Amino acid sequence: MSSPGSSFVQIKHEDLLFYENCGGGSFGSVYRALWISQDKEVAVKKLLKIDKEAEILSVLSHKNIIQFYGAVLESPNYGIVTEYASAGSLYEYLSSEQSEEMDMEQIMTWAIQIAKGMHYLHAEAPVKVIHRDLKSRNAFCFPSLFSLCFSLTLLGFQICDFGASKFLSHTTHMTVVGTFPWMAPEVIQSLPVSETCDTYSYGVVLWEMLTREVPFKGFEGLQVAWLVVEKQERLTIPTSCPASFAELMRKCWQADPKERPQFKQVLVTLETMSNDSRLPDQCNSFLHNKDQWRCEIESTLERLRKLERELYSKEKELEERERRLKLWEERLMERSNMTPSPTSLLMERSNISPVSKCHGARSELGVRGRRSDVGVVVQGVRGDVSEAISQKIRGEVGVIGHSGVQVSMRASSNQNSVKSCSVRHGTKINMATAKTQQHPHPPTHTLTHTRTENTQRPN
């Protein structure tokens, strides 16, 4: 039945019989289930609340977009109900031994199907949609209705999981969602986005199909973010990869979103490639000689790991330097608080001569000067150290962990920030002139105490 005030079918929670957990989508877990009243196998994504995903799916209708059946609107059992992909995801397929049978025909067919689905979202849907989380885990395989087995040539692909998606007309400024190895630089940085952020992700999916490798394997999300944004790193395209595929992936990964192709252009490029009689042999040779070019990908990963280790070492070095500077500052402050007691000063005054009074005045000035001096040194050191560390962290370490980019996570528990401190430069301190009382015979004594601040940092 249709829900009042909604444009989609409301499905009762008791009308669903849940089976095993199939994995997690964005913002929810996905289960295989039976829609009892319809005697239909479905996929149900359980949610904490119904957000935009149901609204987005309800207006979409395309053979390469997952079919939406309805939603469960009963608290706390909210859920999205879609068709069930019995053949699993593209990611799962590429991780299986069966993927070794892939050839250029399958790759081209699947690349075109995914591109058609994305082109529909961007240009043909009732409301334009930016997916923002396109990846191999969100492209699901569906066997043909005429197939009794999951033949490669009969598998089709549909795009699913619109939990991270937005209507393009609503806003183009978004928080970070998605998975870092597939995310465009502007999405990582929460900058305004356009449809071509999905083009970047599509290039990564194409790379996955050609190499059957995991993008940035072994790296954590924020490490990937730092590499992609700050170091301008991209996935390695083996030298023996067919030139037309390599060129398409590079265009998809341009740093400037305006330089990336729209999916209409991607489809034209793929159609041209399909008509190239030389490409099948080139592509199949590349696919079947993985042992020859896999070392290129491993070499890049090792270089990136080394870069990561060097960065980690610099972080530790800066932390140790900061610790030593704080310790030195504390010692200086302790020295500045060491002043003579009133009793000792009375004893000294009772035994001094006129000449020694001059020396006493100079000594007293020295104490005050030293105390003032140390205070200025401490302030200068604190400012210099804070500024140096802030600059070092901003320049080499970054605001978040190993990343030099600011990432505002939607569901992040830790947000690091760097507080800048003003630098107070050391100044030359001229103490006031102290004069002794004039006597008939001795000349007038003038005491001048000049001291220059020392801002030398400890080694």
Secondary structure, DSSP 8 states (H G I E B T S, - for coil): -B-TT-SSBB--GGGEEEEEEEEEETTEEEEEEEEGGGTEEEEEEE-SS--HHHHHHHT---TTB--EEEEE-STT--EEEEE--TT-BHHHHHTSGGGGG--HHHHHHHHHHHHHHHHIIIIISSS-EE-S--SGGGEEEEE-TT-SS--GGGEEEEE---TT-EETTT-SB--B-S-GGG--HHHHTT-B--THHHHHHHHHHHHHHHH---TTTT--HHHHHHHHHTS-------TTS-HHHHHHHHHHT-SSGGGS--HHHHHHHHHHHHT-TTHHHHHHHHHTTHHHHHHHHHHHHHHHHHHHHHHHHHHHHHHHHHHHHHHHHHHHHHHHT----HHHHHHHHHT--HHHHHHHHHHHHHHHHHHHHHHHHHHHHHHHHHHHHHHHIIIII-SBTTBSS---BTT-S--------------EEE---EE----SSS---EE--EEE-------
